[in-house]
């Protein structure tokens, strides 16, 4: 059975929504790890990043 143009557009929209969800989940994971204080492991995985530890400052 041949696909119509409408079903191809629906497939493309579904694929783009899935890709968007994956990207947003990755960003949420990265920002969640950064906000939770796990910046040391996160920073080790990013080349050239620096850690500014301000927890002990008055």
N, C-alpha and C positions, 0 to 999 in steps of 0.2 A: 504494500500500500504506500503510495507516494505521499510525502509530507506536503502540506500546504504552506503558504508563506506565513499564515497566522501561527501555525504550530512551530515553525522555525523561530519566529519572533518570541513566542512563549518559552521555548527552550533556551534561547539566548538570555532572556530576562531571568529565568530561573538560575542559570549558571552565573550570571552577574550578581544576583542576590546572594548566592552561596559564597562566592568569592569575597563579597563585601563582609559577610558575617565572619569569615575566617580571618580577614584582615583586622576587623574590629576586636575579635577575640584575642588576637596576638597583641594588639595595642593595650587592651585591658590587662592582659597578663604582665606585660612589661611595666606599665604604670603601677599596677598593684604590687609588683615586686619592689619597685623603687620606693613606693610610699610605705611599705611595711618595714623598711629598714634593711632589706636584703640587697643593699647596693653594692656590697663588696663582691659578691658572686656575679651580680649583673655587670659591674664595672670591669671585672676581669674578662668578661666576654666581649667587651667593646674596646677596641684598640684606641689608645690615645685618651681615654676618659680619665678624669681625676675625681677623687673623693674629697669632699669638704665635710668633715665631721664637726658639726656645731653642737653636739649634745652636751659637751663639757664646758661650754662657754657660759659665763655668768649672764 
